[in-house]
Amino acid sequence: MKYISKAHFVYDDDSKDIVDKICKNKFSTEITPIHIDEFTENIISLADDIKHVVFSVDGERFPDLLAIAYICDMSVGFIPIPSQKEQIKNLYTTSNIDTNIEIALRDDSKLIDMVKINDKFVYNQGIIGTLPFIGRSIKKYKTSFITSVFYALKKFFSLKVQKFEITTYNGQKIVTAGSALVILNHTTKGFISKLLNVEQSMCDGKVTAVIISPSSVFEYIQLLISVFTFSNNKKTLPKSVGYIQSKSLKVEASSSKRIVFERAESMLLPIECKVEKDALKLNASDEFWKKNEDKRTDKETIKIANLPDKAEANKYMSKHIPLFKYASEERFKDLFQILRVDAKLNNTFLVLMVLSTILATLGLFADSTAVIIGAMLVAPLMTPIVSISMGLLRGDTKMIKDSIFKIGIGIVVALIASSILAYLLPYSQITQEMQTRINPTLLDLGIAILSGIVAAYSKSFKEIIQNLAGVAIAVALVPPLAVAGIGLGYGEAGLFIGAFLLFFTNLVGIIIAAVVTFNMLGFSSVVKSKKSVAFIFALLLGISYPLYISYDNMIERYKISIMLKQHRFIVNNKYIIVDNANIFIHGDLKILNLDLLVRESLNRDDLEALKSDIQRLFNTKLFISAQMEYIL
């Protein structure tokens, strides 16, 4: 191996410790050390004497130094120190100083291409737009890690799409959209390079522009996972990534004003990027040259199938990306057609409404959970409720009116059927299944909201639409309507109001949740019927107060039950144990049901004394019902 006979060594404050080592090299190379500040100040006078220069400086100074080497026709070597990990990776070398000195002093430099942007050499990648967590945050470059993370999070949740116009060397004009466009500088070590299914080379004669265009927040999260796990097998590009390779590229952006580089530098847009062929004579490792073989060709590479076209670029320009991907036109048309049919009243709906209500009413009287579940499966109310949600989202007045009419008729039919059946039955009793549906709480509202989310999601995808039956069971629309009808048949206002409040809670909760879910799934970029949705939200807030009161009462009842359970009373020298306690509110009445364990029979005086002892534990009047079991 031959070595350079004479070289200048340019160092900075971080690398001054290796000056003696390189000056005493074993390759008989005469070294003239010079500090970088002196080098840049006196380069005009030094230029004629320098044929080979070795740099050991921070990467921030590279663009200017490489420009000097290009202008002065110098060959260049690098000696990265162990702390300069990025340089070590890009040069495919090690942290061993002796090895790096040997490579830098070889007399076998080869020519590589350099990238110019607006006629200025660039060393680092440049970013147009926003690329949270992948591209460095230039404004926060010298701040703490935590501050940088918070800044990236802020950018992440305000991610917008902008239009890019790119003109290639051959004159092809490409209009697309994305959150960011990245100009690469022939590196395969960066995060962005890991996403591409193409090998770059410093001898390929091309400049590469990568466009990142996530269609949703979740798609961007998938991209982040791909970047940080390097899970992409390079056979295909990620869904939100495209790239263009050409001898030169002209780039314009609709929103961004500047392209920003990793070391806080920036340039005004529009920009012209081009490759300066054979710009620099470089000393590098054998591994580096294996990775940067001569692959020059006039053919341009354009991979933009995953990116928005010109029409979509204009549509999405300057908009925040949605949480979920915008629904495709084909999927949207299919769903909208289904929901229009679901919104219209028909005989099948009326028949199923009557049958499900009768079945639910009989199940309530029989105190049979299985029969009530069967009624839930038959009930057809969920379909017009989902339709009204889409109508509100899209501002479709006809769909809204049809759905309201259908739901209204269904409610009236259910109330009439259950009230008539309750009136005709020869007995009137409030069963356990009825009692569970007359005191709705915030928990029921939560169930309704979750059911609305699942209903909208299930309806949006053909492959899971069968799960709508499960949603109907979860939210139970018809049984509370049946209880409300029983209240009408009995003339019990409290029974009617409590049960109908539960039904109304389910109705409003499902509508609101379905509207939000459809919007998140991309079926509309905006809520078009804002007044109607605002009215539904107002109803939601209105019913939240009585639900909160009911929830508070439920907590109070639970505390009472826990307090009384296993409580011991001694009445007239008789020992009484409370085995179980449940309290129910029926209108203005608070009914306490007790299961008591006793060893002796209790007479009337004993029961009155027990009632007084129990009543003293509470500040409200109770009606007490007790069942006794004898302990032998």
Secondary structure, 3 states (H helix, E strand, C coil): CCECCEEEEEECCCCHHHHHHHHCCCCCCEEEEEEHHHHHHCHHHHHHHCCEEEEECCHHHHHHHHHHHHHCCCEEEECCCCCCHHHHHHCCCCCCHHHHHHHHCECCCEEEEEEEECCEEECCCEEEECCCCCCCCHHHCCCCHHHHHHHHHHHHCCCECEEEEEEECCCCEEEEEECEEEEECCCCCCHHHHCCCCCCCCCCCCEEEEEECCCCHHHHHHHHHHHHHCCCCCCCCCCCEEEEEECEEEEEECCCCEEEECCCCEEECCEEEEEEEEEEEECCCHHHHHHCCCCCCCCCEEECCCCCCHHHHHHHCCCECCCCCCCCHHHHHHHHHHHHHHHCCCHHHHHHHHHHHHHHHHHHHHCCHHHHHHHHHHCCCHHHHHHHHHHHHHCCHHHHHHHHHHHHHHHHHHHHHHHHHHHHCCCCCCCHHHHCCCCCCHHHHHHHHHHHHHHHHHHHCHHHHHHHHHHHHHHCCHHHHHHHHHHHHHCCHHHHHHHHHHHHHHHHHHHHHHHHHHHHCCCCCCCCCHHHHHHHHHHHHHHHHHHHHHHHHHHHHHHHHHHHCCCEEEECCEEEEEEEEEEEEECCEEEEEEEEEECCCCCHHHHHHHHHHHHCCCCCCCEEEEEEEECC
